[in-house]
Amino acid sequence: MQEIGKQYLKDEETDHSGFLRRARLHQSKFRANILDLPSDTYGNYLTKTDGEQGKNFYEGFGIFEAVKKYRKYNKPLYSNMLRSEHIPFNFFIPLNQDRNFCKTIFSNLLKTSILSIDKVEIEYAPKPEENYLNDKTSFDAYVEYTNSDNSKGIIGIEVKYTEKEYKLPANSKQEKDLNDKCSKYFSVTNSCKLYTSNAINRLRTDKFRQIWRNHLLGESILLTDKEKFKHFTSLTLFPSGNTHFIKTSREYIDLLLNNKNKFIPLTYEDFFGFLSTHCPDNNYKKWLEYLTTRYIVTNDCK
């Protein structure tokens, strides 16, 4: 509990926009007023018992079954309503249950003609890792698809909520790789030819490093599996109140030589708008109502 308390205080100190504070209150109200459940430690934490019963997830579409297959009880995933670990399950497992719906959503997002959705996975990293980025980078969600011209593509998705940039642990492998010009970070950046001259000096900083690494993971798949995949899109999802990712995404795009479906920053609000426009039935309408109520921080949370 002491460690959680320290992190809580640290988060509050760096919450200059106030979004973290508002989102924490929003999740606490959702727990108390919608779920009618008690809290544990702080208002945005479910008790272990309720976490183990799947109360952090939408009930339906096999979501909690997918969570249990992925990992046994883990407090950040099962009980912390504020952190983003659980959100990809709530967003993308239902889309995987209706791949025509899924196909329509991503066809509209990418402005391309997708013939089929071939795979949807949560927390995906290609193996063996040494053939790709040679680190522990993974996508929060991962989609493989086939275009109408039979070319295949992939979408690597990062889902954020209140998170911002993060600092590297001192003397970590990642820190060493970021300073090693023979590492995969440098070789993939140079080979994919996506970035402006000397962009890597900015990409290695705390502000851009996570977006860049996830983008590089997809580009490493294109380089390694070039006979199979021809297209990669890096998609980052975040609520409009997370102004850090709005600003960082704009600046990241400026570091790209071109952005033809290479990097798409998308707010929850716009994503839910796509879902609403193409919603196939009442079951999905109820799911979308849950997502909107659960994750869109209202103005009264101040």
C-alpha positions in Angstrom: 0.0 0.0 0.0 2.9 2.3 0.7 4.2 1.9 -2.8 0.8 2.6 -4.3 0.5 5.7 -2.1 3.9 7.0 -3.3 2.8 6.5 -7.0 -0.5 8.2 -6.2 1.3 11.3 -4.9 3.8 11.3 -7.8 1.0 11.2 -10.3 -0.9 14.0 -8.6 2.3 16.2 -8.6 2.7 15.8 -12.4 -1.0 16.2 -13.3 -0.6 19.7 -14.6 -3.7 19.6 -16.8 -5.9 18.1 -14.1 -7.1 15.3 -16.4 -5.7 12.5 -14.2 -7.5 13.9 -11.2 -10.8 14.3 -13.1 -10.5 10.7 -14.6 -9.8 9.3 -11.1 -12.9 10.9 -9.8 -14.9 9.8 -12.9 -13.9 6.1 -12.4 -14.6 6.3 -8.6 -18.1 7.6 -9.4 -18.6 4.9 -12.0 -17.6 2.2 -9.4 -19.9 3.7 -6.7 -22.9 4.8 -8.8 -23.0 2.5 -11.8 -21.4 -0.7 -10.5 -22.5 -0.1 -6.9 -19.3 -1.7 -5.6 -17.0 -0.8 -2.6 -13.5 0.5 -3.2 -10.1 -0.8 -2.1 -7.2 1.5 -1.3 -8.5 4.4 -3.4 -11.8 5.1 -5.1 -10.6 3.9 -8.5 -9.7 0.4 -7.1 -12.0 -2.5 -7.0 -11.7 -5.0 -4.2 -9.7 -8.2 -5.0 -13.0 -10.1 -4.8 -14.8 -7.9 -7.3 -11.7 -7.8 -9.5 -11.6 -11.6 -9.6 -15.2 -11.6 -10.7 -14.4 -9.5 -13.7 -16.1 -6.2 -12.6 -13.4 -4.1 -14.4 -14.7 -5.4 -17.7 -17.9 -5.2 -19.8 -20.1 -8.2 -19.2 -20.6 -9.9 -22.5 -18.8 -10.8 -25.8 -16.5 -13.2 -23.9 -14.3 -10.3 -22.7 -13.6 -11.7 -19.2 -13.0 -15.1 -20.5 -10.3 -13.6 -22.8 -8.8 -11.8 -19.8 -8.5 -15.0 -17.7 -6.8 -16.8 -20.6 -4.3 -14.0 -20.8 -3.4 -13.6 -17.2 -4.6 -14.7 -13.7 -5.5 -12.1 -11.1 -3.2 -9.1 -11.4 -4.2 -6.0 -9.4 -3.4 -3.4 -12.1 -5.3 -5.3 -14.8 -8.2 -6.7 -12.7 -8.8 -4.1 -10.1 -7.4 -0.7 -11.1 -10.2 1.1 -13.0 -8.0 4.0 -13.9 -5.0 2.4 -15.6 -5.2 1.5 -19.3 -4.2 -2.2 -19.0 -7.8 -3.5 -19.1 -9.1 -1.1 -21.8 -7.9 -3.0 -24.9 -10.0 -6.0 -23.8 -13.1 -3.8 -23.4 -12.5 -2.2 -26.8 -11.3 -4.9 -29.1 -12.6 -8.3 -27.9 -16.2 -7.3 -28.9 -15.0 -6.2 -32.3 -13.4 -9.6 -32.8 -16.8 -11.2 -32.2 -18.2 -9.5 -35.3 -15.5 -9.2 -37.9 -17.7 -7.6 -40.5 -18.3 -4.8 -38.0 -14.5 -4.8 -37.3 -13.8 -4.6 -41.0 -16.1 -1.7 -41.5 -14.5 0.3 -38.6 -10.9 -0.2 -39.8 -11.8 0.3 -43.5 -13.1 3.7 -42.5 -10.2 4.6 -40.2 -7.6 3.6 -42.8 -9.7 4.9 -45.7 -9.0 1.7 -47.6 -11.0 -1.3 -48.8 -10.4 -4.2 -46.4 -11.6 -7.5 -47.6 -11.3 -9.4 -44.3 -10.1 -9.2 -40.7 -7.8 -12.2 -40.2 -6.6 -11.9 -36.6 -7.3 -9.7 -33.6 -5.1 -10.2 -30.5 -4.5 -8.4 -27.2 -1.0 -7.8 -26.0 0.8 -9.1 -29.0 4.5 -9.3 -29.7 6.0 -11.3 -32.6 8.3 -14.2 -31.9 11.2 -14.7 -31.7 11.8 -11.2 -30.4 15.4 -11.1 -31.7 14.1 -11.1 -35.2 12.2 -7.9 -34.6 13.1 -5.2 -32.0 14.9 -7.6 -29.6 13.1 -6.2 -26.6 9.8 -6.6 -24.7 7.8 -4.1 -26.8 4.3 -5.3 -27.6 1.1 -3.9 -29.0 -1.9 -3.4 -26.7 -4.0 -4.7 -29.6 -3.0 -6.1 -32.9 -5.0 -6.6 -36.1 -4.1 -8.5 -39.3 -6.2 -7.8 -42.4 -6.4 -8.5 -46.1 -7.1 -5.7 -48.6 -9.4 -6.0 -51.6 -6.2 -6.4 -53.8 -5.2 -9.4 -51.6 -2.3 -7.5 -50.0 -2.0 -8.1 -46.3 -1.6 -5.5 -43.6 -1.3 -5.1 -39.9 -2.4 -2.5 -37.4 -0.5 -2.1 -34.1 -2.6 -0.3 -31.4 -1.6 1.5 -28.3 -4.4 2.4 -25.8 -3.8 5.2 -23.3 -6.0 6.8 -20.7 -4.3 9.1 -18.3 -0.7 8.0 -19.1 1.9 10.4 -20.4 5.6 10.0 -21.1 7.7 7.7 -18.9 11.3 7.6 -17.9 13.6 4.6 -18.5 15.0 2.7 -15.5 18.7 3.5 -15.2 21.0 0.9 -16.7 18.1 -1.0 -18.3 18.6 -2.9 -21.6 16.4 -0.4 -23.4 18.5 2.5 -22.2 21.7 0.7 -23.5 20.0 -0.1 -26.8 19.0 3.5 -27.2 22.6 4.5 -27.0 23.9 1.7 -29.2 24.0 2.6 -32.8 24.2 -1.1 -33.7 20.9 -1.8 -31.9 17.6 -2.7 -33.6 16.2 0.7 -32.8 18.8 2.4 -35.1 18.8 -0.3 -37.8 15.0 -0.4 -38.2 14.7 3.4 -38.1 17.3 3.7 -40.9 15.8 0.8 -42.9 12.2 1.9 -42.8 13.1 5.4 -44.2 10.1 7.0 -42.5 11.8 9.8 -40.6 13.3 13.2 -41.3 17.0 13.7 -41.0 18.4 13.4 -37.4 14.8 12.7 -36.1 16.2 9.9 -34.0 17.8 12.3 -31.6 14.2 13.5 -30.7 12.6 10.1 -31.0 14.9 8.7 -28.2 13.6 11.3 -25.7 11.0 10.5 -23.0 8.4 12.4 -25.0 8.4 10.3 -28.1 10.1 7.1 -27.2 7.1 5.0 -26.6 5.2 6.0 -29.7 8.4 5.5 -31.7 9.2 2.0 -30.3 5.7 0.8 -31.0 5.9 2.2 -34.5 9.3 0.5 -35.0 7.9 -2.8 -33.8 5.4 -2.8 -36.7 8.1 -1.6 -39.2 10.3 -4.5 -38.0 7.5 -6.9 -38.9 7.3 -5.4 -42.4 11.1 -5.8 -42.8 11.3 -9.3 -41.4 8.0 -10.7 -42.9 8.0 -8.7 -46.1 6.8 -11.6 -48.1 3.6 -11.7 -46.0 2.8 -8.2 -45.0 2.9 -5.0 -47.2 1.2 -2.4 -44.9 1.6 -1.3 -41.3 -0.3 1.4 -39.4 0.5 2.5 -35.9 -2.7 3.6 -34.1 -2.7 5.4 -30.8 -6.0 5.8 -28.9 -6.4 8.3 -26.1 -9.2 10.5 -24.6 -9.4 14.1 -25.8 -8.7 15.2 -22.2 -5.2 13.7 -22.4 -3.6 16.8 -23.9 -0.2 15.3 -23.7 -0.9 12.8 -26.5 -2.7 15.4 -28.6 0.4 17.6 -28.6 2.9 14.7 -28.8 1.1 13.1 -31.7 1.2 16.3 -33.7 4.9 16.7 -33.1 5.5 13.1 -33.9 3.8 13.4 -37.3 6.2 16.3 -38.1 9.1 13.9 -37.7 7.7 11.6 -40.5 8.6 12.1 -44.1 5.1 11.0 -45.1 2.1 9.8 -43.2 0.1 7.7 -45.6 -1.6 5.5 -43.0 1.6 5.1 -41.1 0.6 6.8 -37.8 -3.0 7.6 -36.8 -3.7 9.4 -33.4 -7.4 9.0 -32.5 -9.4 10.2 -29.5 -11.8 7.9 -27.7 -14.5 10.3 -28.7 -13.8 10.0 -32.4 -13.4 6.2 -32.2 -16.7 5.9 -30.4 -18.2 8.1 -33.2 -17.1 5.5 -35.8 -18.5 2.7 -33.6 -21.8 4.5 -33.3 -22.2 5.2 -37.0 -21.7 1.6 -37.9 -23.2 -0.1 -34.8 -24.8 -3.3 -36.0 -27.4 -4.1 -33.3 -28.7 -3.4 -29.8 -26.0 -5.6 -28.1 -23.3 -3.5 -29.5 -25.3 -0.3 -28.8 -25.4 -1.3 -25.1 -21.6 -2.0 -25.2 -21.0 1.4 -26.7 -23.2 3.1 -24.1 -21.0 1.4 -21.5 -17.8 2.6 -23.1 -19.0 6.1 -23.4 -20.3 6.2 -19.8 -17.2 4.5 -18.4 -14.4 6.3 -20.2 -15.5 9.8 -21.3 -14.7 12.1 -18.4 -17.6 14.4 -17.8 -17.4 18.1 -16.9 -18.7 17.6 -13.4 -15.5 15.6 -12.5 -13.5 18.6 -11.2 
